Amino acid sequence: MGILAEQVQFDEDVMWVHLTDGRILGVPLAWFPRLMAASPEDRAGVTISAYGLHWAALDKDISVPALLSGEAGANAAA
């Protein structure tokens, strides 16, 4: 399955994604306006799966490969 997310945390400006290979990605929330505008409770509602990160309440999905390639920032519309 490759590299997977195992934990997600947030601070004021960054989403921190802990990966199964030991890396921790710091991703600017500005890449994801929907997450940036969300409440801490809604951000905490993430579901982590083999497909990536999913927030049902926010209708938002992010794949780990997209984060690793920087594609998420280049194409993040919401």
Backbone as JSON, one array per atom type, in Angstrom:
{
  "sequence": "MGILAEQVQFDEDVMWVHLTDGRILGVPLAWFPRLMAASPEDRAGVTISAYGLHWAALDKDISVPALLSGEAGANAAA",
  "N": [[0.82, -1.2, 0.0], [2.13, 1.15, 0.31], [3.25, 4.3, 1.62], [1.54, 5.44, 4.44], [-0.75, 7.6, 6.21], [-0.78, 8.05, 9.75], [-1.46, 9.61, 11.85], [-2.91, 12.81, 12.52], [-2.42, 16.19, 13.2], [-3.02, 19.58, 14.26], [-1.86, 22.94, 14.2], [-1.96, 26.5, 14.59], [-1.44, 27.38, 11.93], [-0.64, 25.18, 10.44], [-1.01, 21.84, 9.2], [-0.11, 18.84, 10.55], [1.08, 15.85, 9.47], [1.59, 12.65, 10.39], [3.49, 10.0, 9.25], [3.62, 6.51, 8.31], [6.21, 5.73, 7.82], [7.76, 7.12, 9.53], [8.25, 9.78, 8.98], [7.23, 13.21, 9.34], [4.98, 15.34, 8.01], [4.67, 18.78, 7.48], [2.15, 20.77, 6.56], [0.97, 23.65, 4.99], [-1.94, 25.21, 6.18], [-3.13, 27.07, 4.57], [-3.16, 25.97, 2.07], [-5.48, 24.56, 2.05], [-8.31, 25.87, 2.19], [-10.85, 25.18, 3.24], [-10.29, 23.53, 5.45], [-8.77, 25.35, 6.88], [-10.67, 27.24, 7.63], [-12.25, 25.75, 9.26], [-13.58, 24.58, 12.41], [-11.73, 23.64, 15.39], [-12.84, 21.27, 16.36], [-14.14, 20.2, 14.1], [-11.9, 19.79, 12.44], [-10.61, 17.83, 13.94], [-12.19, 15.69, 13.4], [-11.21, 13.9, 11.52], [-10.89, 11.06, 9.4], [-8.71, 8.45, 9.0], [-7.44, 6.51, 6.44], [-6.44, 3.84, 4.17], [-6.63, 5.19, 1.83], [-6.17, 7.84, 2.36], [-6.78, 10.98, 3.91], [-9.85, 11.95, 5.38], [-12.55, 14.11, 5.86], [-15.64, 13.97, 6.84], [-17.62, 15.77, 7.75], [-16.76, 18.1, 6.6], [-16.66, 17.59, 3.95], [-14.23, 16.87, 2.64], [-11.32, 15.53, 1.18], [-8.03, 14.25, 1.23], [-5.22, 12.97, -0.31], [-2.41, 10.96, 0.65], [-0.25, 10.51, -1.2], [-0.59, 12.81, -2.8], [0.03, 14.84, -0.97], [2.72, 14.23, -0.46], [3.88, 14.71, -2.95], [3.51, 17.38, -3.28], [1.45, 18.16, -4.78], [-1.02, 18.59, -3.65], [-0.97, 21.19, -2.64], [-0.63, 22.69, -4.95], [-2.97, 22.22, -6.32], [-5.09, 22.65, -4.63], [-8.28, 23.56, -4.13], [-10.3, 23.91, -2.33]],
  "CA": [[0.0, 0.0, 0.0], [2.97, 2.34, 0.32], [3.31, 5.12, 2.83], [0.22, 5.83, 4.91], [-0.86, 8.5, 7.37], [-1.21, 7.36, 10.96], [-1.94, 10.6, 12.82], [-3.01, 14.18, 12.0], [-2.53, 17.22, 14.23], [-3.07, 20.93, 13.72], [-1.61, 24.13, 15.01], [-2.68, 27.63, 14.02], [-1.22, 27.55, 10.49], [-0.08, 23.99, 9.8], [-1.51, 20.49, 9.44], [1.01, 17.92, 10.71], [0.66, 14.49, 9.11], [2.58, 11.64, 10.79], [3.45, 8.9, 8.3], [4.04, 5.21, 8.82], [7.66, 5.55, 7.66], [8.43, 7.93, 10.54], [8.29, 11.2, 8.61], [6.12, 14.08, 9.72], [4.83, 16.41, 7.02], [4.02, 20.01, 7.88], [1.49, 21.27, 5.36], [0.29, 24.9, 5.31], [-3.41, 25.19, 6.09], [-3.52, 27.94, 3.47], [-3.41, 25.12, 0.91], [-6.8, 23.95, 2.2], [-9.16, 26.88, 2.83], [-11.94, 24.56, 4.0], [-9.72, 23.13, 6.73], [-8.33, 26.55, 7.58], [-11.84, 27.9, 8.19], [-12.99, 24.81, 10.12], [-13.36, 24.61, 13.86], [-10.85, 22.56, 15.86], [-13.63, 20.04, 16.48], [-14.32, 19.64, 12.76], [-10.6, 19.28, 12.0], [-10.33, 16.6, 14.68], [-13.07, 14.65, 12.88], [-10.59, 13.24, 10.37], [-10.81, 9.61, 9.31], [-7.5, 8.06, 8.29], [-7.58, 5.19, 5.81], [-5.42, 3.55, 3.16], [-6.83, 6.13, 0.73], [-5.73, 9.16, 2.77], [-7.47, 11.68, 4.99], [-11.22, 12.29, 5.01], [-13.37, 14.85, 6.83], [-17.02, 13.85, 6.37], [-18.37, 17.0, 8.06], [-16.26, 19.18, 5.76], [-16.65, 17.09, 2.57], [-12.86, 17.1, 2.21], [-10.45, 14.37, 1.09], [-6.65, 14.55, 0.84], [-4.44, 11.74, -0.41], [-1.02, 11.05, 1.1], [0.63, 10.75, -2.34], [-0.7, 14.22, -3.21], [0.8, 15.62, -0.01], [4.14, 13.95, -0.66], [4.34, 15.29, -4.21], [3.24, 18.81, -3.3], [0.3, 18.34, -5.66], [-2.15, 19.08, -2.86], [-0.89, 22.64, -2.54], [-0.78, 23.27, -6.28], [-4.32, 22.02, -6.85], [-6.09, 22.76, -3.57], [-9.29, 24.58, -4.42], [-11.14, 24.13, -1.14]],
  "C": [[0.86, 1.25, 0.0], [2.92, 3.05, 1.66], [1.91, 5.61, 3.18], [0.31, 6.86, 6.02], [-1.27, 7.66, 8.57], [-1.73, 8.32, 12.01], [-1.96, 11.96, 12.14], [-3.2, 15.12, 13.18], [-2.54, 18.58, 13.55], [-2.5, 21.92, 14.72], [-2.28, 25.28, 14.26], [-2.6, 27.71, 12.49], [-0.83, 26.3, 9.73], [-0.85, 22.73, 10.18], [-0.28, 19.59, 9.47], [0.51, 16.51, 10.47], [1.81, 13.54, 9.44], [2.4, 10.43, 9.88], [4.0, 7.62, 8.9], [5.54, 4.96, 8.66], [8.46, 6.44, 8.61], [8.51, 9.41, 10.21], [7.06, 11.92, 9.15], [6.1, 15.22, 8.72], [4.13, 17.6, 7.66], [3.47, 20.68, 6.65], [0.74, 22.56, 5.71], [-1.23, 24.77, 5.17], [-3.91, 26.09, 4.97], [-3.76, 27.16, 2.18], [-4.83, 24.59, 0.9], [-7.75, 24.91, 2.91], [-10.31, 26.29, 3.66], [-11.47, 24.11, 5.38], [-9.31, 24.35, 7.55], [-9.5, 27.24, 8.27], [-12.6, 27.03, 9.18], [-12.66, 25.01, 11.59], [-12.37, 23.5, 14.24], [-11.59, 21.22, 15.97], [-13.84, 19.39, 15.12], [-13.01, 19.09, 12.2], [-10.26, 17.96, 12.67], [-11.16, 15.42, 14.19], [-12.51, 13.91, 11.68], [-10.67, 11.72, 10.52], [-9.58, 9.29, 8.47], [-7.7, 6.66, 7.74], [-6.43, 4.98, 4.83], [-5.51, 4.51, 1.98], [-6.37, 7.53, 1.07], [-6.53, 9.69, 3.94], [-8.85, 12.11, 4.52], [-11.91, 12.99, 6.17], [-14.8, 14.84, 6.3], [-17.78, 15.15, 6.58], [-17.96, 18.16, 7.16], [-16.28, 18.82, 4.27], [-15.27, 17.33, 1.93], [-12.06, 15.81, 2.25], [-9.07, 14.83, 0.63], [-5.89, 13.23, 0.8], [-3.01, 11.98, 0.07], [-0.08, 11.24, -0.09], [0.58, 12.2, -2.84], [0.08, 15.12, -2.27], [2.29, 15.46, -0.24], [4.7, 14.59, -1.93], [4.19, 16.8, -4.26], [2.05, 19.17, -4.17], [-0.88, 18.94, -4.91], [-2.14, 20.6, -2.79], [-1.13, 23.3, -3.89], [-2.21, 23.23, -6.77], [-5.42, 22.19, -5.82], [-7.04, 23.91, -3.89], [-10.13, 24.89, -3.21], [-10.79, 23.14, -0.08]]
}
